[in-house]
Amino acid sequence: LRAEGETSPRIALDRLTRGLFGAVVFDVVMPDLDGIDLVRAIRRIDPRIPLIAMTGIEPSMYPAIRELLHVLGTRTVLRKPFEPARLLDELRPLGFLSDPPAGSAEFTARTHGL
């Protein structure tokens, strides 16, 4: 798994047009471009790339934002804060990660509900 990051969604979109990426993980609230407009722009570039959103948005607004992002083609919306293992759980079915090896800290945490 290799990850690349950008602080500007506009730069990230430019990079997406020039490179091969397996998935896009993004925040819903960003400078210059919100997550809804980002998803629309990504879908014009690549209608099939898996999208995973994350947000710390006001809890009362979360269901509506989650539903809109799903309608636009976002795979999942993670509520912040979340454990890193939760993101890994979303990436694993996409083929980016294998199951954690037995005896590893991640395996222990998963199998013992930690």
ChimeraX attribute file (.defattr): number of C-alpha atoms within 10 A of each C-alpha:
attribute: neighborCount
match mode: 1-to-1
recipient: residues
	/A:1	7
	/A:2	6
	/A:3	9
	/A:4	8
	/A:5	11
	/A:6	11
	/A:7	9
	/A:8	12
	/A:9	20
	/A:10	15
	/A:11	11
	/A:12	18
	/A:13	16
	/A:14	11
	/A:15	13
	/A:16	15
	/A:17	12
	/A:18	9
	/A:19	8
	/A:20	9
	/A:21	14
	/A:22	16
	/A:23	15
	/A:24	18
	/A:25	18
	/A:26	21
	/A:27	18
	/A:28	23
	/A:29	15
	/A:30	13
	/A:31	11
	/A:32	9
	/A:33	13
	/A:34	14
	/A:35	20
	/A:36	16
	/A:37	13
	/A:38	20
	/A:39	23
	/A:40	15
	/A:41	14
	/A:42	18
	/A:43	17
	/A:44	10
	/A:45	14
	/A:46	12
	/A:47	12
	/A:48	12
	/A:49	17
	/A:50	18
	/A:51	21
	/A:52	23
	/A:53	23
	/A:54	20
	/A:55	20
	/A:56	14
	/A:57	14
	/A:58	9
	/A:59	9
	/A:60	8
	/A:61	9
	/A:62	16
	/A:63	12
	/A:64	10
	/A:65	17
	/A:66	21
	/A:67	14
	/A:68	13
	/A:69	22
	/A:70	16
	/A:71	10
	/A:72	15
	/A:73	18
	/A:74	21
	/A:75	15
	/A:76	18
	/A:77	23
	/A:78	18
	/A:79	15
	/A:80	11
	/A:81	9
	/A:82	12
	/A:83	9
	/A:84	8
	/A:85	12
	/A:86	10
	/A:87	16
	/A:88	14
	/A:89	12
	/A:90	17
	/A:91	19
	/A:92	12
	/A:93	11
	/A:94	11
	/A:95	10
	/A:96	13
	/A:97	13
	/A:98	10
	/A:99	11
	/A:100	12
	/A:101	10
	/A:102	10
	/A:103	9
	/A:104	10
	/A:105	11
	/A:106	15
	/A:107	15
	/A:108	14
	/A:109	12
	/A:110	12
	/A:111	9
	/A:112	8
	/A:113	7
	/A:114	9
